Structure formats: structure tokens, C-alpha cells
Amino acid sequence: MIQWKEETIIEAAIEEVWSLFLDKNIKKIMTKVEEHTLIEKKEEEVGAKHRQTYREGKRLETYIVETLAYEVLEDKKHKQISFVLGKAFEINLTFTLLKIDDTHTKFIYEGQNKGVNFVGRAMLKLGSEKSNNKVVQEFMQRVQQEALKI
């Protein structure tokens, strides 16, 4: 299993940063997502389900993303999602935004990637922590860059 927790300060209001995590903007920060369609409940509800299609090279992978937590307060925004990728990996992602002031937001990105079968566990052992860290850092930078465009 791979786990991470990273945080950064973004020079943007919490509402602006949070807007990037809404369905209509998700492709801006998750650039490999080709389709993100709500199929159950409402976007802001725990238990909401989305059909998501992700491109890795020439391969397309479609899976169901479930919202496990969703909280919107004036000074805190929080969303947790989970999905199984390629019948091999169970991925849990948590996005937390904390208002520092009107123009600064703390962004906390946590996650874990767990092999659900022998193939998944073996692939995680063979994969490098360095390459996973690179993916996490690139995502953090993309969120920051997109927030600054708003």
C-alpha cells in the first residue's frame, strides 16, 4: 500500500480553489480524466457516484467514483472519494481546503493506493515511491496553477 499526505498554501480564496473540485471543473485539475458523469445522487452528497473515464497512454479505463465525505463550511471544504482502478487498485483520495484569510488557502491532499489482488499488490511493490511522489507533486502544482488563473 502507498500512502501520502501533502499540503501547500495557495494564494487564492478558498471558494476559488474549491470550485476546481466541482464536477464542471474537475478535468482542469485531473487532466487524464476524459469523462466525469454523475450517475447517482447529487454531486455534493455523500454516496454520490460518478462514472469516470481515465486515459493512460492509449488505454482508457472506466470506473465508478464514490463520494465518501463531503463538507462545505465557510472556512473548511472537504471531499473524500474512493474507486477501484483496473480491478487491481483501490484508491482513496481526500482533498481538504482550510481558509487562512481572504486570499490564502491551505490545500491538504491525502491518499492511499492499495492492491486489491495479487496483481495489484505486486505492481505496487514494483512501482517506485519516487514516481508516486512525482504524480502527487504534479497534482498539487496543477491545483495551484489553476487556482491562480481564476
Contact map, one row per residue, 1 for C-alpha under 8 A:
111000000000000000000000000000000000000000000000000000000000000000000000000000000000000000000000000000000000000111100000100100000000000000000000000000
111100000000000000000000000000000000000000000000000000000000000000000000000000000000000000000000000000000000000111000000000100001000000000000000000000
111110000000000000000000000000000000000000000000000000000000000000000000000000000000000000000000000000000000011110000000000000000000000000000000000000
011111000000000000000000000000000000000000000000000000000000000000000000000000000000000000000000000000000000111100000000000000000000000000000000000000
001111100000000000000000000000000000000000000000000000000000000000000000000000000000000000000000000000000001111000000000000000000000000000000000000000
000111110000000000000000000000000000000000000000000000000000000000000000000000000000000000000000000000000001110000000000000000000000000000000000000000
000011111000000000000000000000000000000000000000000000000000000000000000000000000000000000000000000000000111100000000000000000000000000000000000000000
000001111100000000000000000000000000000000000000000000000000000000000000000000000000000000000000000000000111000000000000000000000000000000010000000000
000000111110000000000000000000000000000000000000000000000000000000000000000000000000000000000000000000011110000000000000000000000000000000000000000000
000000011111000000000000000000000000000000000000000000000000000000000000000000000000000000000000000000011110000000000000000000000000000000000001001000
000000001111100000000000000000000000000000000000000000000000000000000000000000000000000000000000000000111000000000000000000000000000000000000000000100
000000000111110110000000000000000000000000000000000000000000000000000000000000000000000000000000000001111000000000000000000000000000000000000000001100
000000000011111110000000000000000000000000000000000000000000000000000000000000000000000000000000001011111000000000000000000000000000000000000000000000
000000000001111111000000000000000000000000000000000000000000000000000000001110000000000000000000111001111000000000000000000000000000000000000000000000
000000000000111111100000000000000000000000000000000000000000000000000000000000000000000000000000000000000000000000000000000000000000000000000000000000
000000000001111111110000000000000000000000000000000000000000000000000000000000000000000000000000000000000000000000000000000000000000000000000000001001
000000000001111111111000000000000000000000000000000000000000000000000000000000000000000000000000100000001000000000000000000000000000000000000010001000
000000000000011111111100000000000000000000000000000000000000000000000000000010000000000000000000100000000000000000000000000000000000000000000000000000
000000000000001111111100100000000000000000000000000000000000000000000000000000000000000000000000000000000000000000000000000000000000000000000000000000
000000000000000111111100110110000000000000000000000000000000000000000000000000000000000000000000000000000000000000000000000000000000000000000010011000
000000000000000011111110110010000000000000000000000000000000000000000000000000000000000000000000000000000000000000000000000000000000000000000000000000
000000000000000001111111110000000000000000100000000000000000000000000000000000000000000000000000000000000000000000000000000000000000000000000000000000
000000000000000000001111110000000001000000100000000000000000000000000000000000000000000000000000000000000000000000000000000000000000000000000000000000
000000000000000000000111111000000000000000000000000000000000000000000000000000000000000000000000000000000000000000000000000000000000000000000000000000
000000000000000000111111111110000000000000000000000000000000000000000000000000000000000000000000000000000000000000000000000000000000000000000000000000
000000000000000000011111111111000001000000000000000000000000000000000000000000000000000000000000000000000000000000000000000000000000000000000000000000
000000000000000000000001111111111100000000000000000000000000000000000000000000000000000000000000000000000000000000000000000000000000000000000000000000
000000000000000000010000111111100000000000000000000000000000000000000000000000000000000000000000000000000000000000000000000000000000000000000000010000
000000000000000000011000111111100000000000000000000000000000000000000000000000000000000000000000000000000000000000000000000000000000000000100110010000
000000000000000000000000011111111000000000000000000000000000000000000000000000000000000000000000000000000000000000000000000000000000000000100000000000
000000000000000000000000001111111100000000000000000000000000000000000000000000000000000000000000000000000000000000000000000000000000000000000000000000
000000000000000000000000001001111100000000000000000001110000000000000000000000000000000000000000000000000000000000000000000000000000000000000000000000
000000000000000000000000001001111111000000000000000111100000000000000000000000000000000000000000000000000000000000000000000000000000000000000000000000
000000000000000000000000001000111111000000000000000111100000000000000000000000000000000000000000000000000000000000000000000000000000000000000000000000
000000000000000000000000000000001111100000000000001111000000000000000000000000000000000000000000000000000000000000000000000000000000000000000000000000
000000000000000000000010010000001111110000000000011110000000000000000000000000000000000000000000000000000000000000000000000000000000000000000000000000
000000000000000000000000000000000011111000000000011100000000000000000000000000000000000000000000000000000000000000000000000000000000000000000000000000
000000000000000000000000000000000001111111100001111000000000000000000000000000000000000000000000000000000000000000000000000000000000000000000000000000
000000000000000000000000000000000000111110000001111000000000000000000000000000000000000000000000000000000000000000000000000000000000000000000000000000
000000000000000000000000000000000000011111000011110000000000000000000000000000000000000000000000000000000000000000000000000000000000000000000000000000
000000000000000000000000000000000000011111101011100000000000000000000000000000000000000000000000000000000000000000000000000000000000000000000000000000
000000000000000000000000000000000000010111111001000000000000000000000000000000000000000000000000000000000000000000000000000000000000000000000000000000
000000000000000000000110000000000000010011111001000000000000000000000000000000000000000000000000000000000000000000000000000000000000000000000000000000
000000000000000000000000000000000000000001111101000000000000000000000100000000000000000000000000000000000000000000000000000000000000000000000000000000
000000000000000000000000000000000000000011111111000000000000000000101100000000000000000000000000000000000000000000000000000000000000000000000000000000
000000000000000000000000000000000000000000011111000000000000000000111100000000000000000000000000000000000000000000000000000000000000000000000000000000
000000000000000000000000000000000000000110001111100000000000000001110000000000000000000000000000000000000000000000000000000000000000000000000000000000
000000000000000000000000000000000000011111111111110000000000000001100000000000000000000000000000000000000000000000000000000000000000000000000000000000
000000000000000000000000000000000000011110000011111000000000000111100000000000000000000000000000000000000000000000000000000000000000000000000000000000
000000000000000000000000000000000001111100000001111100000000000111000000000000000000000000000000000000000000000000000000000000000000000000000000000000
000000000000000000000000000000000011111000000000111110000000011110000000000000000000000000000000000000000000000000000000000000000000000000000000000000
000000000000000000000000000000001111100000000000011111000000011110000000000000000000000000000000000000000000000000000000000000000000000000000000000000
000000000000000000000000000000001111000000000000001111100001111000000000000000000000000000000000000000000000000000000000000000000000000000000000000000
000000000000000000000000000000011110000000000000000111110001110000000000000000000000000000000000000000000000000000000000000000000000000000000000000000
000000000000000000000000000000011100000000000000000011111111100000000000000000000000000000000000000000000000000000000000000000000000000000000000000000
000000000000000000000000000000010000000000000000000001111111100000000000000000000000000000000000000000000000000000000000000000000000000000000000000000
000000000000000000000000000000000000000000000000000000111110000000000000000000000000000000000000000000000000000000000000000000000000000000000000000000
000000000000000000000000000000000000000000000000000000111111000000000000000000000000000000000000000000000000000000000000000000000000000000000000000000
000000000000000000000000000000000000000000000000000000111111100000000000000000000000000000000000000000000000000000000000000000000000000000000000000000
000000000000000000000000000000000000000000000000000011110111110000000000000000000000000000000000000000000000000000000000000000000000000000000000000000
000000000000000000000000000000000000000000000000000011110011111000000000000000000000110000000000000000000000000000000000000000000000000000000000000000
000000000000000000000000000000000000000000000000001111000001111100000000000000000000100000000000000000000000000000000000000000000000000000000000000000
000000000000000000000000000000000000000000000000001110000000111110000000000000000011110000000000000000000000000000000000000000000000000000000000000000
000000000000000000000000000000000000000000000000111100000000011111000000000000000011000000000000000000000000000000000000000000000000000000000000000000
000000000000000000000000000000000000000000000000111100000000001111100000000000001111000000000000000000000000000000000000000000000000000000000000000000
000000000000000000000000000000000000000000000011110000000000000111110000000000001110000000000000000000000000000000000000000000000000000000000000000000
000000000000000000000000000000000000000000001111100000000000000011111100000000111100000000000000000000000000000000000000000000000000000000000000000000
000000000000000000000000000000000000000000000110000000000000000001111100000000111100000000000000000000000000000000000000000000000000000000000000000000
000000000000000000000000000000000000000000001100000000000000000000111110000001111000000000000000000000000000000000000000000000000000000000000000000000
000000000000000000000000000000000000000000011100000000000000000000111111000011110000000000000000000000000000000000000000000000000000000000000000000000
000000000000000000000000000000000000000000000000000000000000000000001111100111100000000000000000000000000000000000000000000000000000000000000000000000
000000000000000000000000000000000000000000000000000000000000000000000111110111000000000000000000000000000000000000000000000000000000000000000000000000
000000000000000000000000000000000000000000000000000000000000000000000011111110000000000000000000000000000000000000000000000000000000000000000000000000
000000000000000000000000000000000000000000000000000000000000000000000001111110000000000000000000001000000000000000000000000000000000000000000000000000
000000000000010000000000000000000000000000000000000000000000000000000000111110000000000000000000011100000000000000000000000000000000000000000000000000
000000000000010000000000000000000000000000000000000000000000000000000011111111000000000000000001111000000000000000000000000000000000000000000000000000
000000000000010001000000000000000000000000000000000000000000000000000111111111100000000000000001110000000000000000000000000000000000000000000000000000
000000000000000000000000000000000000000000000000000000000000000000001111000111110000000000000111100000000000000000000000000000000000000000000000000000
000000000000000000000000000000000000000000000000000000000000000000111110000011111000000000000111000000000000000000000000000000000000000000000000000000
000000000000000000000000000000000000000000000000000000000000000000111100000001111100000000011110000000000000000000000000000000000000000000000000000000
000000000000000000000000000000000000000000000000000000000000000011111000000000111110000000011100000000000000000000000000000000000000000000000000000000
000000000000000000000000000000000000000000000000000000000000000011110000000000011111000001111000000000000000000000000000000000000000000000000000000000
000000000000000000000000000000000000000000000000000000000000001111000000000000001111100001110000000000000000000000000000000000000000000000000000000000
000000000000000000000000000000000000000000000000000000000000001110000000000000000111111111100000000000000000000000000000000000000000000000000000000000
000000000000000000000000000000000000000000000000000000000000111000000000000000000011111111100000000000000000000000000000000000000000000000000000000000
000000000000000000000000000000000000000000000000000000000000101000000000000000000001111110000000000000000000000000000000000000000000000000000000000000
000000000000000000000000000000000000000000000000000000000000000000000000000000000001111110000000000000000000000000010000000000000000000000000000000000
000000000000000000000000000000000000000000000000000000000000000000000000000000000001111111000000000000000000000000111011100000000000000000000000000000
000000000000000000000000000000000000000000000000000000000000000000000000000000000001111111100000000000000000000011111001100000000000000000000000000000
000000000000000000000000000000000000000000000000000000000000000000000000000000000111100111110000000000000000000011110000000000000000000000000000000000
000000000000000000000000000000000000000000000000000000000000000000000000000000000111100011111000000000000000001111000000000000000000000000000000000000
000000000000000000000000000000000000000000000000000000000000000000000000000000011110000001111100000000000000001110000000000000000000000000000000000000
000000000000000000000000000000000000000000000000000000000000000000000000000000011100000000111110000000000000111100000000000000000000000000000000000000
000000000000000000000000000000000000000000000000000000000000000000000000000001111000000000011111000000000001111000000000000000000000000000000000000000
000000000000000000000000000000000000000000000000000000000000000000000000000001110000000000001111100000000011110000000000000000000000000000000000000000
000000000000000000000000000000000000000000000000000000000000000000000000000111100000000000000111110000000011100000000000000000000000000000000000000000
000000000000010011000000000000000000000000000000000000000000000000000000000111000000000000000011111000001111000000000000000000000000000000000000000000
000000000000010000000000000000000000000000000000000000000000000000000000001110000000000000000001111100001110000000000000000000000000000000000000000000
000000000000110000000000000000000000000000000000000000000000000000000000011100000000000000000000111111011100000000000000000000000000000000000000000000
000000000000000000000000000000000000000000000000000000000000000000000000001000000000000000000000011111111100000000000000000000000000000000000000000000
000000000000100000000000000000000000000000000000000000000000000000000000000000000000000000000000001111111000000000000000000000000000000000000000000000
000000000001110000000000000000000000000000000000000000000000000000000000000000000000000000000000001111110000000000000000000000000000000000000000000000
000000000011110000000000000000000000000000000000000000000000000000000000000000000000000000000000000111111000000000000000000000000000000000000000000000
000000001111110000000000000000000000000000000000000000000000000000000000000000000000000000000000001111111100000000000000000000000000000000000000000000
000000001111110010000000000000000000000000000000000000000000000000000000000000000000000000000000111110111110000000000000000000000000000000000000000000
000000111100000000000000000000000000000000000000000000000000000000000000000000000000000000000000111100011111000000000000000000000000000000000000000000
000000111100000000000000000000000000000000000000000000000000000000000000000000000000000000000011110000001111100000000000000000000000000000000000000000
000011110000000000000000000000000000000000000000000000000000000000000000000000000000000000000111100000000111110000000000000000000000000000000000000000
000111100000000000000000000000000000000000000000000000000000000000000000000000000000000000001111000000000011111000000000000000000000000000010000000000
001111000000000000000000000000000000000000000000000000000000000000000000000000000000000000001110000000000001111100000000000000000000000000000000000000
001110000000000000000000000000000000000000000000000000000000000000000000000000000000000000111100000000000000111110000000000000000000000000000000000000
111100000000000000000000000000000000000000000000000000000000000000000000000000000000000000111000000000000000011111000000000000000000000000000000000000
111000000000000000000000000000000000000000000000000000000000000000000000000000000000000011110000000000000000001111100000000000000000000000000000000000
110000000000000000000000000000000000000000000000000000000000000000000000000000000000000011100000000000000000000111110001100100000000000000000000000000
100000000000000000000000000000000000000000000000000000000000000000000000000000000000000111000000000000000000000011111111111100000000000000000000000000
000000000000000000000000000000000000000000000000000000000000000000000000000000000000001111000000000000000000000001111101100000000000000000000000000000
000000000000000000000000000000000000000000000000000000000000000000000000000000000000000110000000000000000000000000111111100000000000000000000000000000
000000000000000000000000000000000000000000000000000000000000000000000000000000000000000000000000000000000000000000111111110000000000000000000000000000
000000000000000000000000000000000000000000000000000000000000000000000000000000000000000100000000000000000000000000101111111000000000000000000000000000
000000000000000000000000000000000000000000000000000000000000000000000000000000000000000110000000000000000000000001111111111100000000000000000000000000
100000000000000000000000000000000000000000000000000000000000000000000000000000000000000110000000000000000000000001111111111110000000000000000000000000
000000000000000000000000000000000000000000000000000000000000000000000000000000000000000000000000000000000000000000100111111111000000000000000000000000
000000000000000000000000000000000000000000000000000000000000000000000000000000000000000000000000000000000000000000100011111111100000000000000000000000
110000000000000000000000000000000000000000000000000000000000000000000000000000000000000000000000000000000000000001100001111111110000000000000000000000
000000000000000000000000000000000000000000000000000000000000000000000000000000000000000000000000000000000000000000000000111111110000000000000000000000
000000000000000000000000000000000000000000000000000000000000000000000000000000000000000000000000000000000000000000000000011111110000000000000000000000
000000000000000000000000000000000000000000000000000000000000000000000000000000000000000000000000000000000000000000000000001111111011000000000000000000
000000000000000000000000000000000000000000000000000000000000000000000000000000000000000000000000000000000000000000000000000111111111000000000000000000
010000000000000000000000000000000000000000000000000000000000000000000000000000000000000000000000000000000000000000000000000000111111100000000000000000
000000000000000000000000000000000000000000000000000000000000000000000000000000000000000000000000000000000000000000000000000000011111110000000000000000
000000000000000000000000000000000000000000000000000000000000000000000000000000000000000000000000000000000000000000000000000000111111111000000000000000
000000000000000000000000000000000000000000000000000000000000000000000000000000000000000000000000000000000000000000000000000000111111111100000000000000
000000000000000000000000000000000000000000000000000000000000000000000000000000000000000000000000000000000000000000000000000000001111111110000000000000
000000000000000000000000000000000000000000000000000000000000000000000000000000000000000000000000000000000000000000000000000000000111111111000000000000
000000000000000000000000000000000000000000000000000000000000000000000000000000000000000000000000000000000000000000000000000000000011111111100000000000
000000000000000000000000000000000000000000000000000000000000000000000000000000000000000000000000000000000000000000000000000000000001111111110000000000
000000000000000000000000000000000000000000000000000000000000000000000000000000000000000000000000000000000000000000000000000000000000111111111000000000
000000000000000000000000000000000000000000000000000000000000000000000000000000000000000000000000000000000000000000000000000000000000011111111100000000
000000000000000000000000000011000000000000000000000000000000000000000000000000000000000000000000000000000000000000000000000000000000001111111110000000
000000010000000000000000000000000000000000000000000000000000000000000000000000000000000000000000000000000000100000000000000000000000000111111111000000
000000000000000000000000000000000000000000000000000000000000000000000000000000000000000000000000000000000000000000000000000000000000000011111111100000
000000000000000000000000000010000000000000000000000000000000000000000000000000000000000000000000000000000000000000000000000000000000000001111111110000
000000000000000010010000000010000000000000000000000000000000000000000000000000000000000000000000000000000000000000000000000000000000000000111111111000
000000000100000000000000000000000000000000000000000000000000000000000000000000000000000000000000000000000000000000000000000000000000000000011111111100
000000000000000000000000000000000000000000000000000000000000000000000000000000000000000000000000000000000000000000000000000000000000000000001111111110
000000000000000000010000000110000000000000000000000000000000000000000000000000000000000000000000000000000000000000000000000000000000000000000111111111
000000000101000110010000000000000000000000000000000000000000000000000000000000000000000000000000000000000000000000000000000000000000000000000011111111
000000000011000000000000000000000000000000000000000000000000000000000000000000000000000000000000000000000000000000000000000000000000000000000001111111
000000000000000000000000000000000000000000000000000000000000000000000000000000000000000000000000000000000000000000000000000000000000000000000000111111
000000000000000100000000000000000000000000000000000000000000000000000000000000000000000000000000000000000000000000000000000000000000000000000000011111
